[in-house]
């Protein structure tokens, strides 16, 4: 059944109060003008620096990445997203598919608990997350695709479907788990494209220019707004 865990809350404002340093064609964009831009592409996020590019459309993003090392990755993902948007919603909300997604989350949780027991690391620690998504040994394989969503702002918690949702691949509808508009922070390792609409639609944040990150989604205008996401 859809939405059987928690009701999906209403989205919050995109840019409440935080100051950002976002650029559009090399020009800093004032905070009160960011609502006009569809895509945010952060390339720096640490205690002293939060910067990124903003684009009025996905097509502007594609033009910007032309000739860059990540061009083919982003273009291929964009084409995949466009194809998915053409699929009728009646084919997306398939109970068997949703059950498989839920099974994936439960499997990831079990594997994370097992790895925590083996290593002695806290199950919601950044160290365990790094090992789970980017194993150091060539004989190991990642436990899951590299993004976790959290209902708190500090990227911690480990109760599946309650305060923590790891993502295996792409979720067209976080509402399947009652998670639409619920994520307030994330932890990721690699490329993630998150949208404030279902079926990979709406305003979005595309992250991947720095290899490992975590923190509040308010930094990128997506606090309590993520409704779908895809791993590149």
N, C-alpha and C positions, 0 to 999 in steps of 0.2 A: 504494500500500500504506500502511496505517496504521503510524505509529511507525517509519518506515524511516530516520530520521536519527539520533535519539538516544533512549535509553530515558527514560521519564518518571519522575523521582524521586518519592520519597514526600514529602508536604507537611511543612512545618516547623511548630512551634508558632505560634499566631496572635500572641501578645504575649509575646515572650521576656523582654526586660529594659528596653526603652525606656519612659520616662515620657511619658504623653500627657495632654492636657487635653480630655476628652470629656465631654459633658453629656447627661443624660437628664432631660427635663422640668426644665431649669434647674439640675439637681443634678450636680456633678462626680462622675464615676464612677471609683472606685479602679481601678488597673491590673489587680488580680487579679479584678475582677468583669466585665471587658470580654468574656470568653468567652461570657457569657450573651446578648449582643446580636448580632442577625443582620446589621444594616446599619450601616455607618459612613459618615457624610456629612461629610467635612472641608471647612471653609470658610476655613482659614488655614494656611499652611505656608511658613514661612521659617526663617531661622537661629535666631530667638529665640522663635518661636511656632508651635505645632502644635495646632490646636483643631478640634473638630467636634462634631456631634451623633451619638448612637447610638440605634438603635431595635431593639426586640425582634422586629419583623416588618416585612415590606414594607408591610403595611397601616398600621402606625403611621407609617411614612415618608409614605405618601400623605395621612394625616390631617394630619401636620405641615406639608406643603407647600400645603395648602388655602388659597387666597387669596393665595399668594405669586406673584411674576412667573413663576417656573419651573414652576408647577403643571401647565399643560397639556402641556408637554414631558415631564415625568416620568410623568404619567398615561398619555400615549400610548405611551411606551416600556414602561411596566409592562404595558399591554394587549398589546403586541407580544410581550413576553417570555412572558406567560401563554399566548398562542396557540402560540408556538414549543414550549413545554413539552409540549403535547398531541400534537405530531407524533411518530410512532413512530421509534425510533432507527434502524430499518432504512432509513427514508427519508432520514435525515440523513447517514449514512455512505455516501454515493454517490461512487464513484471519480471521476466526471466533475466533480462539484461540488468535491471536494478538489483536483483538478488546476487548476480555475479559481482557487481560493484561492491555490495555490502560484504560479500565473502572475501573480496580482495582486502578491504580495510581490516577485517577480523584476522586474516592471515598475517598481514603486516604487523598488527598489534602483538600477535603471538610470537612472531619472529623477533620483534624488538624486546619483548620481555625475556626471551631466551638469551639474546645477545647481552642484555644487561646483566643477567645472572652469570654468564660466562666471563664477562669483563670486569664486573664490579662497578660499572659506571651507572649513574642515575639514568633511568629510562627516558626522561625528557631532557637530558643534557645535550648541549651542542656537540660534545665529544662523541657520544653514542650516535647521534644523528649523522655526523661526518663519516663514521665507520660504516653505518648502515647504507649510506648513499654513495660513498666513494671509498670502497675497500682498498686497503693498502697492498694486499697480496693479489697477484694475478690469478691465484687459484680460487679466490672468493668472488662472489657475484653480489651486486647490490640487492638489498632487501626490497627496495621500492624506488619508484621515480622520485626525484629529489625535491619534494615540497610537502610541508605539513602546515595545516591551518590551526589556529588556536582562538578560543573565545576571549582570552585575556590579552592585554596589551604587551605582555612581556615574553611572548613566545614560549610559554611553558604550560604543562598540563599533560596528563596521559590517561584520560578516560575516553575510549573510542566513542564517537558520535555525541559525546557530552561536552567535553572541552577541547578535544583533539581530533583532527581528521587528516590522516595521511592520504596522499593521492597516488593511486596507481594508474598512470597514464593521463587521460583527460576526463573531467566530469562535465557533461553538458548541462546538468542541473544539480547544483548543491541542494536544491529543494527536495531531492530524493531522500535526503537524510535529515530534513528539517534544518539545513545549514545555509540556506540562501540569506544573504545579508548578515550572517553571524560572525564570520572571521574578523578579528580585530588585530591580529598579528600573524606573522608567518616565519618559517625557517626554510631556506631553500639552498640548493647546491646545483647550479646550472641554470638553464633557461626555463622560465615560466611565463605564460601569458594569461593574465587574469582579467575577467570582464565583470562589469556591474549588471549585465543583462544575462538572461538564460540563453542557451544554445550559442555561446560565444558571440554575443552581440553587445553593443553599447560602448560606453567609455571603458578604457582598459589601461593596465600597466604591464609593460613588457620588460622583464628583468633578466639579466644574464651577463651584463658587461663586467660584473665583478663575480668571482667564482663561488663565494659562499656568503650568505647574508641572513639576517634575521632582524626582527623588530616590528614596531607598530605599522599597520597599513595606512595610518593617518599621514605618514610621511609622504605617501604617494597618492593621496586623495581617494583612498579606497577603504577607509575605516567603516566596518559594518556595511559594506556595499558589494562584496564579491558574491556573484551568483553562479559563475561557471569559470572553468580554467582548463588550460591545456599545457602539457609539458612538451617542449620543442625537441 
